Amino acid sequence: MKIFISRIIPAAGRQLLLDAGHQITEHAEKRPLTQEELLHYCASQDGFLSVGHSGLNETFFRRCSQLRGVALMSAGYDQVD
């Protein structure tokens, strides 16, 4: 499964995904992604790990409907509509 991660995660988490056979792409810059960047990166992925506040709204879920899974690595879920 190809997974996009919106920020760098701890090495142990990254290794768990790799050991499970997943291909991962991490957004390595310190700045948050714009909505268009997030849509672009997730368009070709099977899964998305949202780290922090990504603003997952109706547009995101409509345009990234191919995603088989979305996970949050944050406190709360108020950024998901």
C-alpha positions in Angstrom: 0.0 0.0 0.0 1.3 3.5 -0.8 0.8 5.8 2.1 1.3 9.6 2.2 2.3 11.1 5.6 1.7 14.9 6.0 4.8 15.4 8.3 7.8 13.5 9.4 7.0 10.9 12.0 9.2 9.2 14.5 11.6 6.6 13.0 9.9 3.7 14.9 6.6 4.5 13.3 8.1 4.8 9.9 9.9 1.5 10.3 6.7 -0.3 11.4 5.1 0.8 8.1 8.1 -0.2 6.0 8.4 -3.6 7.7 4.7 -4.2 7.0 5.5 -3.7 3.3 4.1 -0.3 2.8 5.7 2.4 0.5 5.7 5.7 2.3 6.1 9.3 1.2 6.6 11.9 3.9 6.2 15.7 3.6 9.6 16.7 5.0 9.3 20.5 5.0 8.5 22.3 8.3 5.7 24.3 6.8 2.2 22.9 6.6 0.8 21.7 3.2 -1.7 23.8 1.4 -5.0 22.2 0.5 -4.0 21.9 -3.1 -0.6 20.3 -2.2 -2.4 17.8 0.1 -4.8 16.9 -2.7 -2.0 16.5 -5.2 0.1 14.2 -3.0 -2.9 12.1 -1.8 -4.3 11.6 -5.4 -1.9 8.8 -6.2 -1.9 7.1 -2.8 -3.8 4.3 -1.2 -3.6 5.6 2.4 -3.1 8.9 4.2 -1.6 9.5 7.7 -2.6 13.0 8.8 -0.1 14.3 11.3 -1.3 17.5 13.0 -4.0 19.6 11.4 -4.6 18.8 7.7 -8.1 20.1 7.3 -9.8 17.0 5.9 -13.1 18.4 4.4 -15.7 17.4 1.9 -13.4 18.5 -1.0 -10.6 16.3 0.2 -12.7 13.2 0.6 -14.5 13.8 -2.8 -11.2 14.3 -4.7 -9.3 11.5 -2.9 -12.0 8.9 -2.9 -9.5 6.2 -4.0 -8.0 6.3 -0.5 -8.5 3.0 1.3 -7.7 4.4 4.7 -7.2 7.7 6.5 -5.6 7.8 9.9 -5.0 10.7 12.3 -1.9 11.2 14.4 -3.1 14.1 16.5 -5.2 15.1 19.5 -8.8 15.1 18.7 -10.6 15.0 15.3 -11.9 18.5 14.9 -10.0 18.9 11.7 -12.1 16.2 10.0 -15.5 17.2 8.4 
